[in-house]
Amino acid sequence: MSEPAVPDTGEEEVTTLLPRSLTVYRDGPVAVLRLARPEKRNALDDTTVLGLETFFTAPPADVRAVVLDAEGDHFSAGLDLSELGDTDAVTGVEHSRFWHRVFDRIERGRLPVVAALKGAVVGGGLELASAAHVRVAEPSAFYALPEARHGIFVGGGGSVRVPRLIGLARTTDLMLTGRVLDAQEGQQYGISTYLTEPGGAFAQALELAQKIAANPPASTYAVLQALPRIAASRDDEGFLLEALMAAITSSSGEAQERMSAFLDGRAGKVR
């Protein structure tokens, strides 16, 4: 698929603020944000992570969804270990909290993010993928958390997000043994949401992002902001928050028009 030129709606300014290790282009209401360090298997250095923060802090106003993709054969082989150096404990905590802040902007921001996974999705790469909302994997994808083998611990939110996907016991196994999961195991355990044919992750991720972008903004907001909090709440709190969001979303003009279209037979039914 060719990469369309960025239209004159503010994307040029965003692009100029991004480092060389990130590229962005538009496909209608979807922004394609691509890791661009294939010579390093898209290892994440601080410059790249800061670029992610730049984009997700102030994305173009008319973007409705994001595809997070990567150049080359690998999504991301994790933290660029040359970034660590000799640091004291305080500096190490601050560095980890920097990654937490950026990945929180992805997970808790206003834009649904669909990650297209292939090759290495390892360490910090798995932490980044875990911050996305939907993950589409190719058969080449493989997953690991090898930090313990280097004498370190995950620092980009992996100890929080990965257990949500695959459970504490499996995460513990990955960390202690250095086990590598292949694409089929990652799908079975819940890392990926979809598993495609070889070379198909980006196309399916873009198709899904376009479908998501067509949702009313209020509904998208409810899913991104309310659903995780409902899932983490006691039942009575979750039911109340659900009722509030149901009332808010259904009161919008766009929702009422879509419901009228459905009732009048002008909208497609679920099949």
BELFEN-V772341 format. One record per residue. N is the residue number from 1. PHI is phi in radians with two decimals (* if undefined). NEAR is the number of other ideal C-beta (glycine too) atoms within 12 Angstrom. Layout:
n | phi | near
N | PHI | NEAR
N | PHI | NEAR
This chain:
n | phi | near
1 | * | 15
2 | -1.26 | 7
3 | -1.66 | 18
4 | -1.17 | 16
5 | -1.12 | 13
6 | -1.31 | 23
7 | -1.25 | 18
8 | -1.47 | 11
9 | -2.31 | 19
10 | 1.80 | 20
11 | -1.16 | 30
12 | -1.01 | 17
13 | -1.13 | 18
14 | -1.08 | 29
15 | -1.07 | 28
16 | -1.18 | 17
17 | -1.50 | 23
18 | -1.50 | 33
19 | -1.27 | 24
20 | -1.10 | 20
21 | -1.38 | 30
22 | -2.36 | 37
23 | -2.18 | 31
24 | -2.52 | 38
25 | -2.58 | 30
26 | -1.89 | 34
27 | -2.25 | 31
28 | 1.10 | 23
29 | -1.41 | 29
30 | -1.84 | 37
31 | -1.72 | 43
32 | -1.77 | 40
33 | -1.86 | 45
34 | -2.18 | 35
35 | -1.18 | 49
36 | -2.33 | 28
37 | -2.23 | 30
38 | -1.07 | 24
39 | -1.17 | 16
40 | -1.92 | 28
41 | 0.93 | 29
42 | 0.98 | 40
43 | -1.06 | 34
44 | -1.64 | 47
45 | -1.72 | 31
46 | -1.10 | 26
47 | -1.09 | 26
48 | -1.17 | 36
49 | -1.10 | 43
50 | -1.11 | 25
51 | -1.13 | 31
52 | -1.04 | 43
53 | -1.11 | 29
54 | -1.01 | 25
55 | -1.17 | 37
56 | -1.35 | 36
57 | -1.30 | 21
58 | -2.46 | 19
59 | -1.24 | 35
60 | -0.91 | 31
61 | -1.09 | 16
62 | -1.65 | 20
63 | -1.34 | 37
64 | -2.00 | 32
65 | -2.86 | 41
66 | -2.29 | 45
67 | -1.79 | 47
68 | -1.74 | 47
69 | -2.19 | 44
70 | -2.61 | 42
71 | -1.31 | 27
72 | 1.41 | 22
73 | -1.64 | 23
74 | -2.29 | 35
75 | -1.18 | 50
76 | -2.93 | 51
77 | -1.48 | 34
78 | 1.86 | 43
79 | -1.09 | 38
80 | -1.24 | 26
81 | -1.09 | 22
82 | -1.16 | 13
83 | -1.31 | 28
84 | -1.22 | 24
85 | 1.05 | 13
86 | -1.68 | 9
87 | -2.20 | 15
88 | -1.49 | 11
89 | -1.09 | 10
90 | -1.12 | 10
91 | -1.10 | 16
92 | -1.11 | 19
93 | -1.10 | 15
94 | -1.09 | 16
95 | -1.13 | 28
96 | -1.11 | 32
97 | -1.14 | 18
98 | -1.07 | 27
99 | -1.10 | 37
100 | -1.00 | 29
101 | -1.06 | 24
102 | -1.19 | 34
103 | -1.21 | 38
104 | -1.11 | 25
105 | -1.11 | 30
106 | -1.29 | 37
107 | -1.20 | 34
108 | -1.87 | 26
109 | -1.41 | 29
110 | -1.56 | 27
111 | -1.88 | 41
112 | -1.13 | 41
113 | -2.10 | 44
114 | -1.93 | 40
115 | -1.68 | 48
116 | -1.79 | 46
117 | -1.87 | 49
118 | -2.74 | 44
119 | 0.97 | 34
120 | -1.21 | 38
121 | -2.22 | 50
122 | -2.21 | 42
123 | 0.96 | 45
124 | -1.06 | 48
125 | -1.16 | 47
126 | -1.21 | 50
127 | -1.11 | 45
128 | -1.12 | 47
129 | -1.05 | 53
130 | -1.20 | 43
131 | -1.43 | 43
132 | -1.28 | 44
133 | -1.66 | 34
134 | -2.40 | 35
135 | -2.19 | 44
136 | -2.02 | 41
137 | -2.05 | 45
138 | -1.66 | 37
139 | -1.06 | 24
140 | -1.34 | 28
141 | -1.15 | 42
142 | -2.49 | 37
143 | -2.25 | 48
144 | -2.82 | 38
145 | -2.22 | 45
146 | -1.57 | 31
147 | -0.97 | 30
148 | -1.06 | 22
149 | -1.18 | 20
150 | -1.69 | 19
151 | 1.40 | 9
152 | -2.21 | 24
153 | -2.24 | 22
154 | -0.97 | 35
155 | -2.39 | 34
156 | -1.95 | 42
157 | 1.66 | 35
158 | -1.12 | 41
159 | -1.27 | 24
160 | -1.73 | 24
161 | -1.40 | 33
162 | -1.13 | 42
163 | -1.05 | 26
164 | -1.10 | 22
165 | -1.48 | 33
166 | -2.08 | 30
167 | 1.67 | 16
168 | -1.18 | 15
169 | -1.10 | 13
170 | -1.20 | 25
171 | -1.12 | 33
172 | -1.04 | 18
173 | -1.05 | 23
174 | -1.02 | 37
175 | -1.23 | 28
176 | -1.33 | 17
177 | -1.76 | 16
178 | 1.30 | 18
179 | -0.99 | 24
180 | -1.95 | 22
181 | -1.64 | 34
182 | -1.47 | 24
183 | -1.09 | 33
184 | -1.16 | 18
185 | -1.15 | 24
186 | -1.07 | 39
187 | -1.20 | 27
188 | -1.11 | 18
189 | -1.45 | 29
190 | 1.91 | 24
191 | -1.23 | 45
192 | -1.63 | 40
193 | -1.61 | 27
194 | -2.37 | 29
195 | -2.18 | 29
196 | -1.81 | 28
197 | -1.32 | 17
198 | -0.96 | 17
199 | 1.35 | 19
200 | -1.77 | 24
201 | -1.14 | 41
202 | -1.11 | 34
203 | -1.06 | 24
204 | -1.24 | 30
205 | -1.08 | 44
206 | -1.17 | 37
207 | -1.06 | 26
208 | -1.14 | 32
209 | -1.10 | 39
210 | -1.13 | 25
211 | -1.14 | 21
212 | -1.12 | 30
213 | -1.11 | 29
214 | -1.40 | 21
215 | -1.24 | 26
216 | -1.07 | 24
217 | -0.97 | 28
218 | -1.14 | 25
219 | -1.16 | 28
220 | -1.07 | 32
221 | -1.04 | 22
222 | -1.08 | 29
223 | -1.16 | 26
224 | -1.30 | 32
225 | -1.71 | 25
226 | -1.54 | 29
227 | -0.99 | 24
228 | -1.08 | 21
229 | -1.27 | 20
230 | -1.11 | 24
231 | -1.10 | 15
232 | -1.62 | 14
233 | -1.69 | 16
234 | -1.13 | 12
235 | -0.96 | 12
236 | -1.13 | 11
237 | -1.20 | 16
238 | -1.11 | 19
239 | -1.11 | 15
240 | -1.14 | 17
241 | -1.10 | 24
242 | -1.06 | 22
243 | -1.10 | 17
244 | -1.09 | 19
245 | -1.19 | 27
246 | -1.08 | 20
247 | -1.17 | 16
248 | -1.16 | 20
249 | -1.18 | 28
250 | -1.26 | 20
251 | -1.49 | 16
252 | -1.29 | 22
253 | -1.08 | 14
254 | -1.14 | 19
255 | -1.13 | 24
256 | -1.14 | 16
257 | -1.16 | 16
258 | -1.18 | 22
259 | -1.16 | 19
260 | -1.10 | 14
261 | -1.09 | 15
262 | -1.14 | 15
263 | -1.20 | 12
264 | -1.47 | 10
265 | 1.41 | 9
266 | -1.61 | 12
267 | -2.12 | 14
268 | -1.22 | 9
269 | -1.71 | 9
270 | -1.21 | 5
271 | -2.30 | 3
